[in-house]
Amino acid sequence: MSLDRFSAQAAAYARYRIDYPPELYAWLLPQVPNRLRAWDCATGNGQVAVVLAEHFRDVEATDLSSSQLSEAAERPNIHYQVATAERTPFPDDYFDLITVGQAVHWFDQEAYHAEVRRVAGPGTVLAEWGYGLGQTGDAELDALILHFHNETVGPYWDANRWHVLDEYARLQFPFARVRTANRAVRTRANGNCSRA
């Protein structure tokens, strides 16, 4: 079953969580020929769903945390609902795109992939991504950040967190790999992490 690690701090999460860069969507969206329905699984506060809503007729955005969903930005073509990644109310063969941003490591992999198989339509694109530790370009500072992450707070991380740092290498992906974007996208810090 999916793990809920973010309900208690949903408001802060929505305010300070980084956005995914436009380059990610510029790479992903041209690979999805049908733009009828998308499912943003583990949507959190709806960051990905809001972008998808600009490109799809209907977006279903699910999360196991009602607290997270209460912080989500509303759009007329986004339907938010509480559901786990492993069990959803959607019909069979329903979606053209399924996305999971920075969350697949929290799922029961076998049950989640069975649900993906069930709700994916013909030619559905499944996109799962995450991000690791950023790099500043200053080797000494990067070493301090890595030490703090791995040694100081590392013993307190949930074991599932380590899948992110090894780029999901130990997670099974039982589908045909059509294209992968195994590359880093540098994000630009603007000094203001909060959302208006």
DRENDO-1510 file (C-alpha; in Angstrom, 1 decimal, always signed):
<recs>
REC; n; res; u; v; w
REC; 1; MET; +0.0; +0.0; +0.0 .
REC; 2; SER; +1.1; +3.6; -0.6 .
REC; 3; LEU; +2.8; +5.4; +2.2 .
REC; 4; ASP; +1.6; +8.8; +3.4 .
REC; 5; ARG; +4.5; +11.0; +4.5 .
REC; 6; PHE; +3.2; +14.5; +3.7 .
REC; 7; SER; -0.3; +15.1; +5.1 .
REC; 8; ALA; +0.9; +16.8; +8.3 .
REC; 9; GLN; +2.7; +19.5; +6.5 .
REC; 10; ALA; +0.4; +19.9; +3.4 .
REC; 11; ALA; +0.2; +23.7; +3.5 .
REC; 12; ALA; +4.0; +24.1; +3.7 .
REC; 13; TYR; +4.5; +21.5; +1.1 .
REC; 14; ALA; +2.2; +23.3; -1.3 .
REC; 15; ARG; +3.9; +26.6; -0.6 .
REC; 16; TYR; +7.6; +25.5; -0.8 .
REC; 17; ARG; +7.7; +22.5; -3.1 .
REC; 18; ILE; +9.7; +23.1; -6.2 .
REC; 19; ASP; +8.0; +23.0; -9.6 .
REC; 20; TYR; +9.2; +20.6; -12.3 .
REC; 21; PRO; +11.0; +22.5; -15.1 .
REC; 22; PRO; +9.1; +23.2; -18.4 .
REC; 23; GLU; +11.8; +21.2; -20.2 .
REC; 24; LEU; +10.3; +18.0; -18.6 .
REC; 25; TYR; +6.9; +18.7; -20.2 .
REC; 26; ALA; +8.4; +19.8; -23.5 .
REC; 27; TRP; +10.1; +16.4; -23.7 .
REC; 28; LEU; +7.1; +14.4; -22.4 .
REC; 29; LEU; +4.0; +15.8; -24.1 .
REC; 30; PRO; +5.0; +15.3; -27.8 .
REC; 31; GLN; +5.2; +11.6; -27.0 .
REC; 32; VAL; +1.5; +11.4; -26.1 .
REC; 33; PRO; -0.5; +11.5; -29.4 .
REC; 34; ASN; -3.9; +11.2; -27.7 .
REC; 35; ARG; -4.8; +14.0; -25.3 .
REC; 36; LEU; -8.2; +13.1; -24.0 .
REC; 37; ARG; -7.6; +11.9; -20.4 .
REC; 38; ALA; -4.6; +12.0; -18.1 .
REC; 39; TRP; -4.1; +10.6; -14.6 .
REC; 40; ASP; -1.7; +12.3; -12.3 .
REC; 41; CYS; -1.1; +9.6; -9.7 .
REC; 42; ALA; +0.0; +10.8; -6.2 .
REC; 43; THR; -0.7; +14.4; -7.3 .
REC; 44; GLY; +0.1; +15.9; -3.9 .
REC; 45; ASN; -1.0; +19.6; -4.3 .
REC; 46; GLY; -1.6; +19.2; -8.0 .
REC; 47; GLN; +1.5; +20.7; -9.5 .
REC; 48; VAL; +1.7; +18.2; -12.4 .
REC; 49; ALA; -2.1; +18.1; -12.8 .
REC; 50; VAL; -2.3; +21.9; -13.4 .
REC; 51; VAL; +0.3; +21.6; -16.3 .
REC; 52; LEU; -1.5; +18.6; -17.7 .
REC; 53; ALA; -4.8; +20.5; -17.6 .
REC; 54; GLU; -3.4; +22.9; -20.3 .
REC; 55; HIS; -3.0; +19.9; -22.7 .
REC; 56; PHE; -5.7; +17.4; -21.9 .
REC; 57; ARG; -9.5; +17.5; -22.0 .
REC; 58; ASP; -9.8; +15.8; -18.6 .
REC; 59; VAL; -7.3; +15.3; -15.8 .
REC; 60; GLU; -7.9; +12.9; -13.0 .
REC; 61; ALA; -5.6; +13.7; -10.1 .
REC; 62; THR; -5.4; +11.3; -7.1 .
REC; 63; ASP; -3.6; +11.3; -3.8 .
REC; 64; LEU; -4.0; +9.3; -0.7 .
REC; 65; SER; -3.9; +12.5; +1.4 .
REC; 66; SER; -7.0; +14.6; +1.6 .
REC; 67; SER; -4.8; +17.3; +3.3 .
REC; 68; GLN; -2.6; +17.5; +0.2 .
REC; 69; LEU; -5.6; +17.7; -2.1 .
REC; 70; SER; -7.1; +20.5; -0.1 .
REC; 71; GLU; -4.1; +22.6; -1.1 .
REC; 72; ALA; -4.5; +21.8; -4.8 .
REC; 73; ALA; -5.1; +24.5; -7.4 .
REC; 74; GLU; -8.5; +24.2; -9.0 .
REC; 75; ARG; -9.1; +24.0; -12.7 .
REC; 76; PRO; -12.4; +23.3; -14.5 .
REC; 77; ASN; -11.0; +20.1; -16.2 .
REC; 78; ILE; -9.2; +18.7; -13.2 .
REC; 79; HIS; -11.0; +16.2; -10.9 .
REC; 80; TYR; -9.2; +15.7; -7.6 .
REC; 81; GLN; -10.1; +12.7; -5.4 .
REC; 82; VAL; -8.6; +10.6; -2.6 .
REC; 83; ALA; -7.4; +7.3; -3.9 .
REC; 84; THR; -4.2; +5.2; -3.6 .
REC; 85; ALA; -2.0; +4.4; -6.5 .
REC; 86; GLU; -2.9; +0.7; -6.1 .
REC; 87; ARG; -6.7; +1.1; -6.3 .
REC; 88; THR; -8.6; +3.7; -8.2 .
REC; 89; PRO; -12.3; +4.1; -9.2 .
REC; 90; PHE; -11.4; +4.5; -12.9 .
REC; 91; PRO; -12.8; +2.4; -15.7 .
REC; 92; ASP; -10.6; -0.1; -17.6 .
REC; 93; ASP; -8.6; +1.2; -20.7 .
REC; 94; TYR; -9.2; +4.8; -19.7 .
REC; 95; PHE; -6.1; +7.0; -19.9 .
REC; 96; ASP; -3.8; +8.3; -22.6 .
REC; 97; LEU; -1.1; +9.5; -20.1 .
REC; 98; ILE; -0.3; +8.4; -16.6 .
REC; 99; THR; +2.2; +10.5; -14.6 .
REC; 100; VAL; +3.9; +10.0; -11.2 .
REC; 101; GLY; +6.2; +12.8; -10.1 .
REC; 102; GLN; +8.6; +12.0; -7.2 .
REC; 103; ALA; +6.3; +9.4; -5.7 .
REC; 104; VAL; +6.6; +5.9; -7.3 .
REC; 105; HIS; +9.0; +4.9; -4.5 .
REC; 106; TRP; +6.2; +5.1; -2.0 .
REC; 107; PHE; +4.0; +2.6; -3.8 .
REC; 108; ASP; +3.4; -1.2; -3.5 .
REC; 109; GLN; +5.0; -1.8; -6.9 .
REC; 110; GLU; +3.2; -5.0; -7.9 .
REC; 111; ALA; -0.3; -3.7; -7.0 .
REC; 112; TYR; +0.4; -0.3; -8.6 .
REC; 113; HIS; +1.6; -1.8; -11.9 .
REC; 114; ALA; -1.5; -4.0; -12.0 .
REC; 115; GLU; -3.6; -0.9; -11.6 .
REC; 116; VAL; -1.7; +0.9; -14.4 .
REC; 117; ARG; -2.3; -2.1; -16.7 .
REC; 118; ARG; -6.0; -2.0; -15.9 .
REC; 119; VAL; -6.6; +1.7; -16.5 .
REC; 120; ALA; -4.2; +2.3; -19.4 .
REC; 121; GLY; -5.7; +2.6; -22.8 .
REC; 122; PRO; -4.1; +1.4; -26.0 .
REC; 123; GLY; -0.9; +3.3; -26.5 .
REC; 124; THR; -0.9; +4.9; -23.0 .
REC; 125; VAL; +2.3; +6.7; -22.0 .
REC; 126; LEU; +3.4; +6.0; -18.4 .
REC; 127; ALA; +5.8; +8.7; -17.2 .
REC; 128; GLU; +7.5; +8.2; -13.7 .
REC; 129; TRP; +10.2; +10.6; -12.6 .
REC; 130; GLY; +12.0; +12.0; -9.6 .
REC; 131; TYR; +14.8; +14.2; -8.6 .
REC; 132; GLY; +17.8; +13.7; -6.4 .
REC; 133; LEU; +20.0; +16.1; -4.5 .
REC; 134; GLY; +20.8; +19.3; -6.3 .
REC; 135; GLN; +24.3; +20.4; -7.0 .
REC; 136; THR; +25.5; +24.0; -6.5 .
REC; 137; GLY; +28.6; +23.8; -8.6 .
REC; 138; ASP; +30.8; +24.4; -5.6 .
REC; 139; ALA; +32.5; +21.0; -4.8 .
REC; 140; GLU; +33.1; +21.8; -1.2 .
REC; 141; LEU; +29.5; +22.9; -0.6 .
REC; 142; ASP; +28.1; +19.9; -2.5 .
REC; 143; ALA; +30.2; +17.5; -0.4 .
REC; 144; LEU; +28.8; +19.1; +2.8 .
REC; 145; ILE; +25.3; +18.8; +1.5 .
REC; 146; LEU; +25.8; +15.2; +0.6 .
REC; 147; HIS; +27.4; +14.4; +4.0 .
REC; 148; PHE; +24.5; +16.1; +5.8 .
REC; 149; HIS; +22.0; +14.2; +3.7 .
REC; 150; ASN; +23.6; +10.8; +3.9 .
REC; 151; GLU; +25.3; +10.8; +7.4 .
REC; 152; THR; +23.5; +13.4; +9.6 .
REC; 153; VAL; +19.9; +12.8; +8.6 .
REC; 154; GLY; +20.4; +9.7; +6.5 .
REC; 155; PRO; +19.6; +7.3; +9.3 .
REC; 156; TYR; +16.2; +8.9; +9.7 .
REC; 157; TRP; +15.1; +8.7; +6.1 .
REC; 158; ASP; +12.5; +6.1; +5.2 .
REC; 159; ALA; +14.1; +3.2; +3.3 .
REC; 160; ASN; +11.9; +4.0; +0.3 .
REC; 161; ARG; +13.6; +7.4; -0.1 .
REC; 162; TRP; +16.9; +5.8; -1.2 .
REC; 163; HIS; +15.2; +4.6; -4.4 .
REC; 164; VAL; +15.1; +8.3; -5.5 .
REC; 165; LEU; +18.9; +8.7; -5.0 .
REC; 166; ASP; +19.6; +5.5; -7.0 .
REC; 167; GLU; +17.3; +6.9; -9.8 .
REC; 168; TYR; +14.8; +4.0; -9.3 .
REC; 169; ALA; +17.4; +1.5; -10.5 .
REC; 170; ARG; +16.1; -1.2; -8.0 .
REC; 171; LEU; +12.4; -0.7; -8.8 .
REC; 172; GLN; +10.9; -3.0; -11.3 .
REC; 173; PHE; +9.4; -1.4; -14.5 .
REC; 174; PRO; +7.4; -4.2; -16.1 .
REC; 175; PHE; +6.5; -2.3; -19.3 .
REC; 176; ALA; +8.2; -1.7; -22.6 .
REC; 177; ARG; +10.6; +1.2; -22.4 .
REC; 178; VAL; +10.0; +3.3; -25.4 .
REC; 179; ARG; +12.0; +6.4; -24.5 .
REC; 180; THR; +13.7; +7.6; -21.3 .
REC; 181; ALA; +15.0; +11.0; -20.3 .
REC; 182; ASN; +17.8; +9.8; -18.2 .
REC; 183; ARG; +19.4; +13.2; -17.9 .
REC; 184; ALA; +19.6; +16.0; -15.4 .
REC; 185; VAL; +17.7; +19.2; -15.9 .
REC; 186; ARG; +19.2; +22.1; -14.1 .
REC; 187; THR; +16.6; +24.2; -12.2 .
REC; 188; ARG; +17.2; +27.9; -11.7 .
REC; 189; ALA; +16.9; +29.3; -8.2 .
REC; 190; ASN; +15.3; +32.7; -8.1 .
REC; 191; GLY; +15.6; +33.3; -4.4 .
REC; 192; ASN; +11.9; +32.9; -3.8 .
REC; 193; CYS; +10.6; +29.4; -3.3 .
REC; 194; SER; +7.1; +30.4; -2.1 .
REC; 195; ARG; +4.1; +30.4; -4.4 .
REC; 196; ALA; +1.8; +33.4; -4.6 .
</recs>
